[in-house]
Amino acid sequence: MRPARFKPVIVLSLGIFASLSGCRGRMPIGGRPAPRPMTEEISAVWVARFHYHSPDDIRTIMKNAAALGFNTVLWQVRGEGTVAYDSRLEPWSAQYKFKNPGFDPLAVAVAEAHARGLRIEAWVNVMPGWRGPKPPPIRNQLYHQHPDWFLRDASGKRQPLGDFYVILNPCLPQVRKHIVAVMREIVTGYAVDGLHMDYVRYAWDTTPAARQRYPRDRRTLSIYAHQTGKKPDDDTKAWDDWRANQLTRLVGEVRTMIDRTRPGVALTAAVWSDPNRGYRDYFQNAIGWLRGGLIDAAYPMAYTEDASRFEKYIEAYHALAPGKRVVPGLGIYKHKLAVQTASQLAQCRRWGGDFAVFSYESLFATAGDRGLKPAALARKNRPRELRREEIRRGTGS
């Protein structure tokens, strides 16, 4: 039974602490299949939008994931305001040249996952609205359609483009409404077993002084003044907590939407490795979401080669949210030695057995490897085989 929830606005801040053969993956008309519940021990793998392109790619990924002993696939369907499924709300991703590829990748993925006994959660990058040094080459993307939805500073200037994401402003009700609508489209249109939120934070990592500069647009400041009677500089902690609570409000609205439209779909989140830093720097209140039952599980991205640091990250979540579901995320792409993967998997077993691996391309060749010369592919495949062997041991496959 999920614990009683409270309204998102009062969540406490951390403070100190297919078309084609995939049509079966679409939701059948007149019926809503029961989502597959989270397993007693989660063994998950993240599959990014760069890892697949064709229906055959998708089938191969699901076959490999099942053979290696995974029981959950975190399948990326939204990257930066573009998607890899047949959407009425956002355009197709760059991986498909912003055009319908003639099949529905998510429908194929759901059908292929379920055919192999795998759970599948649709992995959504929540706050990113675009990525890259140039604007989108298509006019029906959020960057062009809703420029007012993006972070702006006190002078009205938008967060500058660069090598990382520019993000939407969660303080604006219309932004939250749009994101919830995208999530609703997924859970009502596809037989997914969960929604997996990533970048559900103020992902302004490479923008200088972003925490101090954004958002300061007139609309946001008007909302803040109306709700608190304050200006940001009157009380910096109150301003920080309020910005955090707007993100938490969004998470709560997604939770409510799921419970009303398709109960039983899991809501999980990839969260910052250190929960205190996640709140301080990015206003991500993962502990509040766990404590309040807004999410069913947190996946801390504890990506490190260091065993003691890995343990410290996960133990912080256990201490701050006792009894809640915490699935350790292993950044195996950083592991230069097989013993590093083995050590972290052993620690996960001591915690109860849950773990998630980032990412599929650290284990198998992907669509992104096409075009590599044989020698280059061989160099990438050697460490993949070593990592696969450790995963086989960890899953008992």
Secondary structure, 3 states (H helix, E strand, C coil): CCCCCCCHHHCCCCCCCCCHHHHHHECCCCCCCCCCCCCCCCEEEEECCCCCCCHHHHHHHHHHHHHCCCCEEEEEEECCCCECCCCCCCCECHHHCCCCCCCCHHHHHHHHHHHCCCEEEEEEECCEEEECCCCCCCCCCHHHHCHHHECECCCCCECCCCCCEEEECCCCHHHHHHHHHHHHHHHHHECCCEEEEECCCCCCCCCCCHHHHCCCCHHHHHHHHHHHCCCHHHCHHHHHHHHHHHHHHHHHHHHHHHHHHCCCCEEEEEECCCHHHHHHHHCCCHHHHHHCCCCCEEEEECCCCCHHHHHHHHHHHHHHCCCCCECCEECHHHCCCHHHHHHHHHHHHHHCCCEEECCHHHCCCCHHHCCCCHHHHHHHHHHHHHHHHHHHHHHCC
